[in-house]
Amino acid sequence: MERKNHTLHVFRDGRENFGEFKDSSNLLEYINNHTPFSLPAPCAGKGRCGKCRITVSSGEVTPLTEEEKKILSEKEIARGVRLACMTRPLSDIVLVMDGEKAGVGNKSAVITEKMEVHPFLHKDLYTLNGPHLHDQISDHSRMLSVAGTPVRHIPLSVLRQVPGALREGGYTITVCRDGDTALAVEPGDTREQCYGVAVDIGTTTVASYLIDLTTGKNLDVISALNAQEIYGADVISRINHTMTDADGLKKLQEKIIDQIDYMVRILADRNQINRERIYTVVIAGNTTMVHLVLGLPPKNIAAAPFISVTTEALTVPAGGLSLSIAPGGTVYTLPGVSGYVGADIVAAVLASGMAESGPLSLLIDIGTNGEIVLGNRDRLVCCSTAAGPAFEGAQIRNGVGGIAGAVNKVRMQDGIISFTTIQNTRPLGICGSGIVDLLSILIGYHIVEESGRMLSRGEAPEKTPKDLLDGMTTLDGEPAFLLVPEEGTDLGSPILLTQKDVREIQLAKAAIAAGIDTLVKKIGINLEDIEVLYLAGGFGSYLHKASAVAIGLLPWELHDRVHTLGNAAGKGAAMALLSLRAREKCEAIRRKAEYIELSSSPEFQDAYIERMFFSQENTKTHNIF
Amino acid sequence: MERKNHTLHVFRDGRENFGEFKDSSNLLEYINNHTPFSLPAPCAGKGRCGKCRITVSSGEVTPLTEEEKKILSEKEIARGVRLACMTRPLSDIVLVMDGEKAGVGNKSAVITEKMEVHPFLHKDLYTLNGPHLHDQISDHSRMLSVAGTPVRHIPLSVLRQVPGALREGGYTITVCRDGDTALAVEPGDTREQCYGVAVDIGTTTVASYLIDLTTGKNLDVISALNAQEIYGADVISRINHTMTDADGLKKLQEKIIDQIDYMVRILADRNQINRERIYTVVIAGNTTMVHLVLGLPPKNIAAAPFISVTTEALTVPAGGLSLSIAPGGTVYTLPGVSGYVGADIVAAVLASGMAESGPLSLLIDIGTNGEIVLGNRDRLVCCSTAAGPAFEGAQIRNGVGGIAGAVNKVRMQDGIISFTTIQNTRPLGICGSGIVDLLSILIGYHIVEESGRMLSRGEAPEKTPKDLLDGMTTLDGEPAFLLVPEEGTDLGSPILLTQKDVREIQLAKAAIAAGIDTLVKKIGINLEDIEVLYLAGGFGSYLHKASAVAIGLLPWELHDRVHTLGNAAGKGAAMALLSLRAREKCEAIRRKAEYIELSSSPEFQDAYIERMFFSQENTKTHNIF
């Protein structure tokens, strides 16, 4: 088929990106390689998973394929929905990425809590004497010789701006400095413009917060799927990609750098801020994500003994990472504890305040992995469980992330099963909180046994409500539960929870629960001694506590002490952006934290097997919340 | 005419570069834009100046043009010599750049004097414990926790190498550090491999010295025409290029960086050294050259009050300048004094030792500009004269640099005029030292008057030797002196010294002489009080002192105190590479030096007019030397 270089306009979140369609076999490849956006492709672009839906809003494209006819509903087809992996342009076209739109601002929101401002950046105003034939010292020497200036170092990237700033400002300039090092030299008085960006790089989601460094206010936030997603859903597949492709590390680094750079641009643009007035970017993320953004080889994290290149806090020039902020701007990566307890967890611990308080707290971040921290100001123990991305919808038949149309809540009341979707649109799939809700109901009504086996309709207990009974079906000869019939969705097939899905969740919840048990044992306490259970991360915010306790993901003993933190990693990064003291606290957390390697822990093995079962007892908490 | 993508192999100095001929209208453009080599093109590629001669040693090219037939001799044509600006390939071809070959090792040579070694780089050997499941700290933390290591900072570029080095070396590694910062982490014991490169960037010539940082020995040297030459012969045209072309600064920076990188590669390769064992590059050069290599805008150097962005010594990461040496390698630029007395002069003063001695010395560096320093350990005054590149052969009808075939010596003995050429090949043109020799003879025989007017043959004094009389001719109606008849060269036209050439030299020598007078007056001494006259730079080495005094370029009073330093800037850079104390001395020179701006000096104006004349008296020194 003929391939021409057509111009493509891609819209997402009201933002536009355009370019030429070339070197791409289809729109999926184009979007993932030539725009800052990304589309998931679990089926590797074979037209099977239906997750790369886009809407063609103008222009001509290749005809519908058989694969698309199987997956897309008639209504979708009428609306111009296509699978990006099956589509190529035949003219200049305009695309809208619908699914992504919902991602922005859904999981994350502006931080409203007051954050401590303890600035390490200073902006000073100077008026210098201009040069003449009897005063010919260089611009650089002139800057250093200003009476009383603490500036001793002007990096090359800043020096390049100095002659322009001096002359444009008529020798009145504002210098932004970190200690004795200049980050920017600006014409005129710009002291009121002093910004930074805090970034939480999750394996699945990236969130960036624009912060006013003077007031400490979080002005705006933007979040989106991690653009590296095309290289795999979890940390291990990304690491594998750096090992199997010679340019893999470079490509992964570029993807995330481009995405952060894009987010910084959007944040600056829509808040009418000059991006050169953004002086520092603070990054939190799991250890692999931090390696990838810094271009450090993460290879040794993937195999025992799981060694990272660094878990130290690093400050690097933003220019060296190709981030366009102030010419001498810096990127600060928060410290981590180990290969699997990263800077995001240190940030979350910082945000929770647990490392400074007397009572014992437990912090759980269920994301693509499940990290757990237990302790107080005296001691911190932590571990990471391979919970897998099941709670983020991966490896679940109809699983999706927190996008518009995701079933996020399932209820059973008066014998009637009901659900809601994100943005109340027609259901597209089921996200983590919906899965946990539905499973808790199935356990409560004995349709899923303690062993995790799903009953067939014939085996259903006598008093099973009709609504539940109606849902009991089979898929490929195995029991499954039908939540949304084919006609209730645009998918072209029903939304089901399968036996295999239950097994995935069962493994994941057992890992988390056993991790908690191991830490409790390590520190020599009982679950009851824990005064607060902090739930960090996007999933933690949307999870219904009763359902989580019901399926045994969270301990029954703590059902009344759960405190949701939201994006604690993002908040911690913002705190570190605003305060040197917060950075020192991160350093203290890093030093104090003892990492427990679960893969070599017999206690964990025992607890893992024990926690594999579901207990109907736990479902009674439904009544408490 | 058809343009195909043919493969070109370009040889220079026994080194090869190859690539595809594309985006180029002719071989001149190709060589200047797509290889690290460069060809001069004063006529801007119009086939008129004949300075872009190359030899096609295999393959087919476009036929000879009328322009080439006018300029190339039959012998040259037979040998495959072509003008690059008039030639395009018709097949894969192999080219040899003859003229350039001679440039290497001619003006510069290995430094044989012993240089002080006072190292600031240290290489330490460590053996670490490897990680296991109960010792999972990161490679970075492991490095920092080695007992007794002074290393506190490992830059990102070095960190990237750490996991590989640790594992390849079985946890035995050598760390190269500068203070508490690691420049490299290498597997095994590499303590004996510790190198640096000193570079002197002249406007015309670039010389790079490979130095063993342990022994202090200069192992090798390479020099070539500055690759920026295609953007103009002098500093001002290069600066203009940064102002008229939006990408001009970037292009000029790339040219010189590529050239240095290429030289470093050649030096490493031919001395069987791993270029990752080169840890630092020290750069001397005039202020504009230092700006261009650092990518600093030199605009304000070009116009009054002639302000440079920096004259401070700078240390920048080599990676940031795209120089491939050790991952954490640094580039150190020597400090300068002003826009027109640069780091090359500070280096030359360092090499001369004049700033540490009691007696007064005068240092003159005649290159594309003429810089002069007068003083001792108590006081230094300096200035720069717009001598122009006349002494380097530019703006002289048959002028050439110090290439093979350049007439470098002219003698008059027993009524017979004779000359030698560099490498004793057939004459191609006349270089600075030859011009000064010839002019001194013409002055001595009254063929050039005190005013600089050249006599016509009819006006020749009675006793003019026949050989001289025979040379007296005309060009375009003006007197000229014929040194080599057409049949004596391959040029297709004779080698002449014209009236216009004499005027160029006259202006240049007057500027130098008046600069000396101004400094002498400033410091309040007489010429006779000066104990040594140091001649720095390539031209200074080849200049015949008697001739220089004869034309009034050097003062008669110092004719018996001239000391030739050779490439003093290169030697000074090498000294700064080897010793922190030498760097401190440079700093002291920079601070002590008083720059005298000649453009606003009435003393200079007076002296300039006075020194414009030639004095036959001076030619008598010919008998003294």
Interface residues (C-beta under 8 A of the other chain):
Chain A: P131 H132 L133 H134 D135 Q136 I137 S138 D139 H140 S141 L144 P155 L156 L159 R160 V162 P163 G164 R167 L294 G295 L296 P297 K299 N300 A304 P305 F306 I307 S308 V309 T310 T311 E312 L314 V316 G319 G320 S338 G339 Y595 E597 S599 S600
Chain B: P131 H132 L133 H134 D135 Q136 I137 S138 D139 H140 S141 L144 P155 L156 L159 R160 V162 P163 G164 R167 L294 G295 L296 P297 K299 N300 A304 P305 F306 I307 S308 V309 T310 T311 E312 L314 V316 G319 G320 S338 G339 Y595 E597 S599 S600
